[in-house]
């Protein structure tokens, strides 16, 4: 197993020093699903939910969350993001959230993409819980990343 970069030689938590790393183009894509009944999914898509346009609010929440990842995750670097795109789409089992995040910098944007998806899924749950409390947030994961010294990666 490779050495964990957020631990020093004594096993203490530390923020990784990226000051010597070159700024390169970096991108990450993450995805998650909110599993729900067909009736709840249709309510969300109709725009007639009690709290308004469910998809639009969740997409904006995801963008806002990506920009705040460093405030939420203790050792995450604050980054100047050049693009955050969050999309909520219908799938058979509910609503799928996909986030694509880009920057040019010394460290990657995986945490920003995962934070965007997580908060967008939580927003969907919050906005639809009056219709269905048994929804399940599932499968939040990184799908791909590019850039940096470790190169490109895609989920199998």
NORVEN-V412008 format. One record per backbone hydrogen bond with DSSP energy under -0.5 kcal/mol. CO is the residue of the C=O (numbers start at 1). NH is the residue of the N-H. If there is no record, write none. Layout:
# NORVEN-V412008
co-><CO:CO>
nh-><NH:NH>
This chain:
# NORVEN-V412008
co-><4:6:8:12:16:18:22:24:26:27:28:29:29:30:31:32:33:33:34:35:37:38:39:40:41:42:43:43:44:44:49:52:52:53:54:55:56:57:58:59:60:61:62:63:64:65:66:68:68:69:69:72:73:79:80:83:85:87:87:89:91:93:94:95:96:97:98:99:100:101:102:102:103:105:109:110:111:112:113:114:115:116:117:118:119:120:121:122:123:124:125:128:128:132:136:136:138:139:141:143:144:145:146:148:153>
nh-><7:14:11:8:18:21:24:105:103:146:101:143:144:99:141:97:35:138:95:136:41:42:43:44:45:46:47:48:47:55:52:49:54:57:58:59:60:61:62:63:64:65:66:67:68:68:69:71:72:72:73:74:76:81:104:102:100:89:98:96:94:36:91:34:89:32:87:30:85:28:82:83:26:24:113:114:115:116:117:118:119:120:121:122:123:124:125:126:127:128:129:131:132:135:35:138:33:141:31:155:29:153:27:151:145>
